[in-house]
Amino acid sequence: MKKKLLGWILVSLICLPIMADDISGVILKNGKPKKGIVVWLKGADFTVETDKTGRFKFFNVSPEDTLQVTVSMRLDVKFAVGDMKDITVNLGKNSCELDDGSFKREIAYNRVMISSNSADGVTHEMIMRSGMKTVTDILRNFMSGVIITTDNAGNSKIMIRGISSINSSTEPLVVINGAEYNGGDFDNLMPVETIATIKVNKDGSGWGVRGANGVIEITTLKGGDDI
C-alpha cells in the first residue's frame, strides 16, 4: 500500500505543470547601468527596454523560456531562464558576465547577420531583437536602397533607389498579406510585433505597372488575414 501511495505521489509530481514566475534584472556596461538595451523573451510578441537604472522585468516566465539581450545591431547574447529570478548582466567587449546571485558565468556574444538581401527579407526575429517600433524604422535600418524622407508634418515618404518612375509618383507599391495597401498612416497600420516578414521587390515583378516603382511586401504572423 505504501509503495502504491509513493508511486502515485511521484507520478503526481512529475505531471504537475511547470509554474511560471517573474524574472527581473539589470544590464550593466563596464559596471555602469545601461539604459535602452532591448531584452526579448523569445517567443513573446513584445520586448522591453532597460530604464535609466538599467533594469528590466518580465512577468509569468517559464523556466524553459530564453532571454535574448541585444548588445548591438550585430551582437546579442541568449540564455535560458531556468530558476533565475533576479540577474545582473555585465556587458563586456566580446562577452558578458551573468550573475544570478548564486553563481557567475561568462557567455560569449552571438554575431548576427542583419543583411536583408536574402530571400527571407527582414524576419520577425530581426524585428523583435532590434526593438524598433515602426515600419519606416525597420525599412530605414535594414533595407539597403530604400530611402525614407519625413516632411515637417511628420509624414514619411518611401522611395526605392534606382527606380525610374513612369508615373508622377515615385513611391513603391505596398502589399500586405497579398492585398494592396491603399494609404493612410503607414506606421500605425499594425504593431511591428505582428509582422512575420518584410521584403523589397525592386523590379515589381508580378504587379505590372502598379509595381513600376518597386513593391514592399509585408506578411503578418496571421498569414493571409487582412489588416
C-alpha positions in Angstrom: 0.0 0.0 0.0 2.9 2.4 0.9 4.6 1.6 -2.4 1.5 2.3 -4.3 1.0 5.6 -2.5 4.6 6.6 -3.0 4.3 5.8 -6.7 1.1 7.9 -7.0 2.9 10.8 -5.3 5.8 10.6 -7.7 3.6 10.4 -10.8 1.6 13.4 -9.5 4.7 15.5 -9.0 6.0 14.6 -12.5 2.7 15.5 -14.1 2.5 18.9 -12.3 2.6 21.8 -14.7 5.8 23.9 -14.6 4.9 27.1 -12.8 5.6 30.4 -14.4 7.3 33.1 -12.4 8.6 36.7 -12.9 12.2 37.5 -13.8 13.9 40.9 -13.4 17.4 42.1 -13.9 19.8 44.9 -14.5 22.1 45.4 -17.6 25.4 47.0 -16.9 28.2 48.0 -19.2 31.6 48.2 -17.7 29.9 48.1 -14.3 27.5 51.1 -15.0 23.7 50.8 -15.6 22.9 50.8 -19.4 19.6 52.5 -20.4 17.7 51.5 -23.6 19.1 47.9 -24.0 16.5 45.7 -25.8 15.6 42.5 -23.9 13.4 40.0 -25.7 11.6 37.0 -24.2 11.9 34.7 -27.2 8.6 33.5 -28.4 6.8 36.5 -26.9 5.4 39.2 -29.1 7.0 42.1 -27.2 10.3 43.4 -26.0 11.3 45.6 -23.1 14.0 48.2 -22.8 16.1 48.8 -19.7 15.2 52.0 -17.8 17.7 54.7 -16.7 18.8 52.4 -13.8 19.5 49.6 -16.4 16.6 47.4 -15.0 14.0 45.3 -16.9 11.3 42.8 -15.9 9.1 40.1 -17.4 6.1 38.5 -15.9 4.9 34.9 -16.0 8.1 33.5 -17.4 8.6 29.7 -17.7 12.0 28.1 -16.8 12.2 26.8 -20.4 12.0 30.3 -21.8 15.0 32.1 -23.3 16.0 35.7 -22.8 17.9 37.5 -25.5 19.8 40.7 -24.9 20.5 42.9 -27.9 24.1 44.2 -27.4 24.2 46.0 -30.7 22.7 45.6 -34.2 25.2 42.8 -34.9 25.7 41.2 -31.5 23.4 39.6 -29.0 23.5 37.1 -26.1 21.0 34.4 -25.2 20.5 32.3 -22.0 17.8 30.1 -20.6 15.7 31.4 -17.7 15.9 28.3 -15.6 15.3 29.0 -11.9 16.8 32.5 -12.1 14.7 35.3 -10.5 16.9 38.4 -10.5 20.0 38.7 -12.6 22.8 41.1 -13.4 24.2 41.1 -16.9 27.5 43.0 -17.2 28.3 43.7 -20.9 32.0 43.5 -22.0 33.7 43.7 -25.3 33.3 40.1 -26.6 31.2 38.5 -23.9 29.1 39.3 -20.8 29.1 38.1 -17.2 25.8 36.7 -16.0 25.3 36.7 -12.2 22.1 35.4 -10.6 23.3 35.8 -7.0 24.4 32.2 -6.6 27.0 31.9 -9.4 28.6 33.8 -12.2 29.4 32.7 -15.7 30.8 34.2 -18.9 28.7 34.0 -22.0 30.1 34.8 -25.5 28.1 37.0 -27.8 26.4 35.7 -30.9 27.2 37.5 -34.2 24.0 38.4 -36.1 23.7 38.8 -39.8 21.5 41.8 -40.4 21.5 41.8 -44.3 18.1 41.8 -45.8 19.3 40.7 -49.2 18.3 37.1 -48.7 15.0 35.6 -49.9 13.7 35.8 -46.3 13.9 39.6 -46.2 13.6 41.1 -42.7 12.3 38.4 -40.4 10.2 38.5 -37.3 13.2 37.7 -35.1 15.3 40.5 -36.7 12.5 42.9 -35.9 12.0 41.8 -32.3 15.6 41.8 -31.4 16.1 45.3 -32.9 13.4 46.8 -30.6 12.3 49.1 -33.5 8.7 50.3 -33.1 7.8 51.5 -36.6 7.8 50.0 -40.1 9.7 53.0 -41.5 12.4 52.5 -38.9 12.7 48.9 -40.0 12.9 49.8 -43.6 15.5 52.6 -42.9 17.8 50.4 -40.9 17.5 47.0 -42.6 16.7 47.6 -46.3 19.6 48.8 -48.5 18.4 51.0 -51.3 15.2 52.1 -49.5 15.1 55.9 -49.0 12.7 57.4 -46.4 12.2 61.1 -46.0 10.0 62.9 -43.5 8.3 66.2 -44.0 7.6 68.9 -41.4 4.3 67.4 -40.6 5.9 64.1 -39.7 4.6 62.2 -42.8 7.0 59.7 -44.2 7.7 59.1 -47.9 9.3 55.9 -49.2 11.3 55.5 -52.4 13.5 52.7 -53.7 16.9 53.9 -55.0 17.5 53.2 -58.7 13.8 53.1 -59.7 12.9 55.4 -62.5 9.2 56.1 -62.3 7.0 56.2 -65.3 4.3 57.7 -63.2 4.0 61.0 -61.4 4.5 59.2 -58.1 7.8 57.7 -57.0 6.5 55.7 -54.1 6.6 51.9 -54.2 3.5 49.8 -54.0 2.9 48.4 -50.6 1.3 44.9 -50.4 0.2 43.4 -47.1 -0.7 39.7 -47.0 -1.2 39.8 -50.7 -3.5 42.8 -50.8 -2.6 46.3 -52.0 -2.3 48.9 -49.2 -4.4 52.0 -50.1 -2.7 54.6 -48.0 -3.3 56.0 -44.5 -1.0 56.2 -41.5 1.6 53.7 -42.6 3.5 53.4 -39.2 0.3 53.0 -37.2 -1.2 50.4 -39.6 0.0 47.5 -37.5 2.1 46.7 -34.4 5.6 45.7 -35.7 5.5 42.6 -33.4 2.8 41.2 -35.6 5.0 41.3 -38.7 6.4 38.0 -39.9 8.5 39.3 -42.9 9.2 42.4 -44.9 10.6 42.1 -48.4 11.5 44.5 -51.1 10.7 43.6 -54.7 12.7 46.2 -56.6 11.5 45.3 -60.1 7.9 44.9 -59.1 7.6 41.6 -60.9 4.1 40.2 -60.8 2.5 43.6 -60.2 2.7 45.1 -63.7 2.5 48.9 -64.0 1.4 49.2 -60.3 4.8 47.8 -59.3 6.8 50.1 -61.5 8.3 51.9 -58.5 9.1 48.6 -56.7 7.0 46.7 -54.2 7.3 46.4 -50.4 5.7 43.1 -49.4 4.6 42.7 -45.7 3.4 39.4 -44.3 1.9 39.3 -40.8 2.1 36.4 -38.4 -1.6 35.6 -39.1 -0.6 34.7 -42.7 -3.2 35.7 -45.2 -5.5 37.6 -42.8 -6.3 41.2 -43.8 -5.2 44.0 -41.6 
